[in-house]
């Protein structure tokens, strides 16, 4: 069984995804090993590994949550206007070229931040949500998911398509590692039937499992870990659908992974309980899975020497003030070498 190590702020977690089973085990930061696996502590310094990649991702991809100011479930960019007086701001009376919510005044883009507005624990833990299937030519909407193909198009592995393999990977595991930043191609056919059939088969693997709101756990499962606990990817709503480039079609960029429990389904729509968000830790600026002095150097190069940006960019916001600057370098140095607090959690 493959083991992948993931950080959740105050704890390290071991995520094992195999044969449609997801297992999350929280371990204190001062632990030197995780069930004999690859983690270790060296001279009191915690090694934090991030979820750069996981396998057994189900072929569902909804947008992450944002602040939907007008409650239309569609992410709205900033309105466009004619700046008649050239002052760089909208003034009442200046004509609007695009008025997304039709209120007659200029509105900025709706706010999205993966750590603030996105799906996260503990805020969303146990929350019941409905995800509806969106056709490949439909617009991204909150609470709707696209059917996607594996492997990611940027990996060079074959991209498998069609109803049969899509349905199979709902029930079982797709075999490819999926990384944050990967491009997943949308299924273009009618996926209503295959989605409904796949969900029905998945639920029938463990029909007695149910969510217990008192304990916040899945109970009455026939398995140690119910196969109805699954990992799916989400995408940045501000990016939306993009051309895949080589191979054509439309793609979504993986922003993070979330873990959900499938309670029931109505055709191709599913009712789920949110369990966990798998996002990179802050501080691992160079995305090598370890927070150490190399990240300090990487941040300095980015800030002052024109070096590459942290991947993802939010990983460089070590003190969680929504700005990447020298204060983050100081914060990281204090954590690594002076016993300061660990990088802030979302």
C-alpha positions as CSV (number, residue, x, y, z in Angstrom):
1,X,0.0,0.0,0.0
2,X,1.3,3.4,-0.9
3,X,1.6,6.0,1.8
4,X,1.6,9.8,1.2
5,X,2.4,12.2,3.9
6,X,0.4,15.4,4.3
7,X,0.5,18.4,6.7
8,X,-2.6,19.9,8.4
9,X,-1.2,22.8,10.4
10,X,-1.0,21.5,13.9
11,X,-0.4,17.9,13.0
12,X,1.2,15.7,10.4
13,X,-1.2,13.4,8.7
14,X,-0.7,10.2,6.8
15,X,-3.0,9.8,3.9
16,X,-3.2,6.3,2.5
17,X,-5.3,6.0,-0.7
18,X,-5.6,2.5,-2.0
19,X,-8.5,0.7,-3.6
20,X,-10.9,3.6,-3.0
21,X,-10.0,3.7,0.7
22,X,-8.8,7.0,2.2
23,X,-7.2,6.9,5.7
24,X,-6.2,10.0,7.6
25,X,-4.2,9.7,10.8
26,X,-3.1,12.7,12.8
27,X,0.3,12.6,14.5
28,X,1.7,15.2,16.9
29,X,4.4,17.4,15.4
30,X,7.1,16.1,17.9
31,X,6.7,12.6,16.7
32,X,9.8,11.2,15.1
33,X,8.2,8.6,13.0
34,X,4.8,7.8,11.4
35,X,4.1,4.1,11.6
36,X,7.7,3.4,10.5
37,X,7.3,5.4,7.4
38,X,9.6,8.0,5.9
39,X,9.2,10.8,8.4
40,X,11.8,11.6,11.0
41,X,12.8,14.5,13.2
42,X,16.4,15.8,13.2
43,X,17.6,17.8,16.3
44,X,14.1,18.9,17.2
45,X,13.3,20.3,13.8
46,X,10.0,19.1,12.4
47,X,10.0,17.8,8.8
48,X,6.8,18.8,7.2
49,X,5.9,17.0,4.0
50,X,3.2,18.5,1.8
51,X,0.6,16.9,-0.5
52,X,2.4,17.6,-3.7
53,X,0.7,14.6,-5.2
54,X,-1.8,11.9,-4.4
55,X,-3.3,9.0,-6.2
56,X,-6.8,7.5,-6.2
57,X,-8.4,10.9,-6.9
58,X,-12.0,10.5,-8.1
59,X,-12.8,12.1,-11.4
60,X,-14.9,14.9,-10.0
61,X,-13.6,18.5,-9.9
62,X,-15.6,21.4,-8.5
63,X,-14.4,25.0,-8.0
64,X,-13.2,26.0,-4.6
65,X,-15.4,28.3,-2.5
66,X,-15.2,32.1,-2.9
67,X,-17.1,35.0,-1.4
68,X,-20.2,35.0,-3.7
69,X,-21.3,38.6,-3.0
70,X,-24.4,38.4,-5.3
71,X,-25.3,34.8,-4.4
72,X,-25.5,33.7,-8.1
73,X,-23.0,30.8,-7.6
74,X,-20.9,32.2,-10.4
75,X,-17.6,33.9,-9.8
76,X,-17.7,37.5,-11.1
77,X,-14.6,39.4,-12.2
78,X,-14.5,43.1,-11.7
79,X,-17.0,45.1,-13.7
80,X,-15.6,47.1,-16.7
81,X,-16.3,50.8,-17.2
82,X,-15.2,53.8,-19.3
83,X,-12.9,56.0,-17.3
84,X,-14.2,59.3,-18.7
85,X,-12.1,61.6,-16.6
86,X,-9.0,59.4,-16.6
87,X,-8.6,59.3,-12.8
88,X,-8.2,55.5,-12.7
89,X,-11.3,54.9,-10.6
90,X,-15.0,54.5,-11.3
91,X,-17.0,57.6,-10.6
92,X,-20.8,57.6,-10.4
93,X,-22.2,58.3,-13.8
94,X,-19.3,56.8,-15.8
95,X,-20.8,54.2,-18.2
96,X,-20.4,50.5,-17.3
97,X,-19.3,48.2,-20.1
98,X,-19.9,45.1,-18.1
99,X,-22.1,45.1,-15.0
100,X,-22.1,41.5,-13.9
101,X,-24.9,41.8,-11.3
102,X,-26.8,44.5,-13.0
103,X,-26.9,46.9,-10.0
104,X,-25.8,49.9,-12.0
105,X,-22.6,50.6,-10.0
106,X,-19.0,49.3,-10.4
107,X,-18.1,46.3,-8.3
108,X,-14.7,44.7,-7.8
109,X,-14.0,41.1,-8.5
110,X,-15.6,38.7,-6.0
111,X,-13.0,37.7,-3.4
112,X,-11.3,34.3,-3.5
113,X,-8.5,33.0,-1.3
114,X,-7.8,29.3,-0.9
115,X,-7.0,29.7,2.8
116,X,-9.7,32.2,3.7
117,X,-12.8,31.5,1.5
118,X,-12.0,28.1,0.2
119,X,-13.1,24.8,1.7
120,X,-11.3,24.3,4.9
121,X,-11.3,22.8,8.4
122,X,-12.5,23.3,11.0
123,X,-15.0,25.7,9.5
124,X,-16.6,23.3,7.0
125,X,-16.0,20.0,8.8
126,X,-19.1,17.9,8.8
127,X,-21.0,20.4,6.7
128,X,-23.5,18.7,4.3
129,X,-23.1,19.8,0.7
130,X,-24.7,18.9,-2.6
131,X,-22.5,18.7,-5.7
132,X,-24.3,18.7,-9.0
133,X,-22.8,17.5,-12.3
134,X,-22.0,20.3,-14.8
135,X,-21.7,19.6,-18.5
136,X,-18.3,20.3,-20.0
137,X,-19.6,23.3,-21.9
138,X,-21.4,24.8,-18.9
139,X,-19.9,27.7,-16.8
140,X,-18.1,27.0,-13.5
141,X,-20.6,27.3,-10.6
142,X,-20.2,26.9,-6.9
143,X,-21.6,23.5,-5.8
144,X,-21.2,22.0,-9.3
145,X,-18.5,19.7,-10.5
146,X,-17.0,18.7,-13.8
147,X,-16.2,15.2,-14.9
148,X,-12.5,15.0,-15.6
149,X,-10.0,12.6,-17.2
150,X,-6.8,11.0,-16.0
151,X,-3.8,11.1,-16.3
152,X,-3.2,14.9,-16.1
153,X,-2.4,16.2,-19.6
154,X,0.8,17.8,-18.5
155,X,2.4,14.5,-17.2
156,X,3.0,12.9,-20.6
157,X,1.0,9.8,-19.6
158,X,-2.0,8.7,-21.7
159,X,-5.2,10.6,-21.0
160,X,-8.0,8.0,-20.8
161,X,-11.5,9.1,-21.8
162,X,-14.9,7.7,-22.2
163,X,-17.8,6.5,-20.1
164,X,-16.5,3.1,-19.1
165,X,-13.1,4.2,-17.7
166,X,-14.8,7.2,-16.0
167,X,-17.3,5.0,-14.3
168,X,-14.6,2.5,-13.3
169,X,-12.5,5.2,-11.6
170,X,-15.5,6.4,-9.6
171,X,-15.8,2.9,-8.1
172,X,-12.1,2.0,-8.0
173,X,-8.8,3.9,-8.1
174,X,-7.3,5.8,-11.0
175,X,-3.6,4.8,-10.9
176,X,-1.9,8.1,-11.7
177,X,-0.3,10.6,-9.2
178,X,-2.1,14.0,-9.4
179,X,-0.2,17.1,-8.3
180,X,-1.4,20.6,-7.3
181,X,-1.0,22.6,-10.5
182,X,-1.7,19.7,-12.8
183,X,-4.2,20.1,-15.7
184,X,-7.1,17.8,-15.9
185,X,-9.0,17.5,-19.1
186,X,-12.8,17.7,-19.1
187,X,-14.9,14.8,-20.3
188,X,-16.9,16.0,-23.2
189,X,-19.6,13.3,-23.5
190,X,-22.8,12.9,-21.6
191,X,-21.6,11.8,-18.2
192,X,-25.0,11.9,-16.4
193,X,-25.6,8.1,-16.8
194,X,-22.0,7.0,-16.0
195,X,-21.8,9.3,-13.0
196,X,-25.1,8.0,-11.6
197,X,-24.0,4.4,-12.2
198,X,-20.6,4.9,-10.7
199,X,-22.0,6.6,-7.6
200,X,-24.5,3.8,-7.1
201,X,-21.8,1.2,-7.4
202,X,-19.6,3.0,-5.0
203,X,-22.3,3.4,-2.4
204,X,-23.2,-0.3,-2.8
205,X,-19.7,-1.2,-1.8
206,X,-20.5,-0.1,1.7
207,X,-24.3,0.5,1.9
208,X,-24.7,0.7,5.7
209,X,-22.0,3.4,6.2
210,X,-23.5,6.7,7.5
211,X,-22.3,10.0,8.8
212,X,-22.7,10.5,12.6
213,X,-23.1,14.2,13.3
214,X,-22.5,13.6,17.1
215,X,-19.0,12.1,16.7
216,X,-18.2,13.6,13.4
217,X,-17.2,10.2,12.0
218,X,-18.5,7.6,9.5
219,X,-20.1,4.8,11.4
220,X,-21.7,1.4,10.6
221,X,-19.1,0.8,7.8
222,X,-18.2,-2.8,6.8
223,X,-14.6,-1.6,6.3
224,X,-12.0,-0.1,8.7
225,X,-12.2,2.9,6.4
226,X,-15.3,3.3,4.2
227,X,-14.6,3.3,0.4
228,X,-17.2,6.1,0.4
229,X,-14.6,8.4,1.9
230,X,-12.9,9.8,-1.2
231,X,-10.4,12.5,-2.3
232,X,-11.3,14.9,-5.1
233,X,-9.5,17.9,-6.6
234,X,-10.8,21.4,-6.7
235,X,-9.9,24.3,-9.0
236,X,-9.3,28.0,-8.6
237,X,-12.6,29.7,-9.6
238,X,-10.8,32.8,-10.8
239,X,-9.0,30.7,-13.4
240,X,-12.0,28.7,-14.6
241,X,-11.7,26.5,-17.6
242,X,-8.7,26.9,-19.8
243,X,-7.5,25.5,-23.1
244,X,-5.4,22.3,-22.6
245,X,-2.9,23.3,-25.3
246,X,-1.4,20.1,-26.8
247,X,-4.2,17.6,-27.3
248,X,-6.9,20.2,-27.3
249,X,-10.0,20.4,-25.2
250,X,-10.7,22.3,-22.0
251,X,-8.8,21.8,-18.8
252,X,-9.0,22.7,-15.1
253,X,-5.9,23.4,-13.0
254,X,-5.8,21.5,-9.7
255,X,-5.7,24.0,-6.8
256,X,-6.0,21.6,-3.9
257,X,-7.6,18.3,-2.8
258,X,-10.5,17.8,-0.4
259,X,-11.7,14.7,1.4
260,X,-15.5,14.0,1.5
261,X,-17.9,11.3,2.5
262,X,-20.6,10.4,0.0
263,X,-23.9,10.1,1.8
264,X,-26.2,9.5,-1.1
265,X,-26.9,10.4,-4.7
266,X,-29.8,11.5,-6.8
267,X,-28.9,10.5,-10.3
268,X,-25.6,12.3,-11.1
269,X,-25.8,14.7,-8.2
270,X,-24.3,13.7,-4.8
271,X,-24.9,14.7,-1.2
272,X,-21.6,14.7,0.7
273,X,-20.1,15.6,4.1
274,X,-16.9,17.7,4.0
275,X,-14.1,16.1,6.0
276,X,-10.7,17.6,5.2
277,X,-8.7,19.9,3.0
278,X,-5.3,18.9,1.7
279,X,-3.3,22.0,1.0
280,X,0.4,22.8,1.0
281,X,1.9,24.1,4.2
282,X,3.0,27.7,4.4
283,X,6.8,28.0,4.5
284,X,7.7,25.4,1.9
285,X,8.5,28.0,-0.6
286,X,10.5,25.8,-3.0
287,X,7.9,23.0,-2.9
288,X,10.3,20.2,-2.1
289,X,8.2,18.9,0.8
290,X,10.5,20.1,3.6
291,X,10.6,23.4,5.5
292,X,14.2,24.3,6.0
293,X,16.9,26.9,5.3
294,X,16.6,26.3,1.6
295,X,13.1,27.9,1.8
296,X,14.6,31.0,3.4
297,X,17.1,31.3,0.5
298,X,14.3,30.7,-2.0
299,X,12.2,33.5,-0.5
300,X,15.1,35.9,-0.4
301,X,15.8,35.2,-4.1
302,X,12.2,35.7,-5.0
303,X,11.8,39.0,-3.1
304,X,15.1,40.6,-3.8
305,X,16.9,38.9,-6.7
306,X,14.2,38.2,-9.2
307,X,14.0,34.5,-8.5
308,X,11.0,32.3,-9.2
309,X,7.8,32.7,-7.1
310,X,6.8,30.2,-4.4
311,X,4.7,27.3,-5.7
312,X,1.9,27.8,-4.9
313,X,2.4,31.5,-4.2
314,X,0.5,31.3,-0.9
315,X,3.3,29.1,0.5
316,X,5.5,32.2,0.8
317,X,3.0,34.0,3.0
318,X,4.5,32.4,6.1
319,X,2.9,34.7,8.7
320,X,-0.5,34.6,7.0
321,X,-0.9,38.4,6.6
322,X,-1.7,38.0,2.8
323,X,1.5,39.8,1.8
324,X,4.8,38.2,0.9
325,X,7.6,40.4,2.1
326,X,10.7,40.4,4.3
327,X,8.5,39.8,7.3
328,X,7.9,36.3,6.1
329,X,11.7,35.7,5.8
330,X,12.2,36.9,9.4
331,X,9.3,34.8,10.6
332,X,10.7,31.6,8.9
333,X,14.2,32.3,10.3
334,X,12.8,32.7,13.8
335,X,10.9,29.4,13.4
336,X,13.8,27.4,12.1
337,X,16.6,28.7,14.2
338,X,15.3,30.7,17.2
339,X,12.4,28.6,18.5
340,X,9.7,30.9,17.1
341,X,6.2,29.8,16.3
342,X,5.6,27.5,13.2
343,X,4.3,29.0,10.0
344,X,0.8,30.2,10.4
345,X,-2.1,28.0,9.5
346,X,-5.0,28.9,7.3
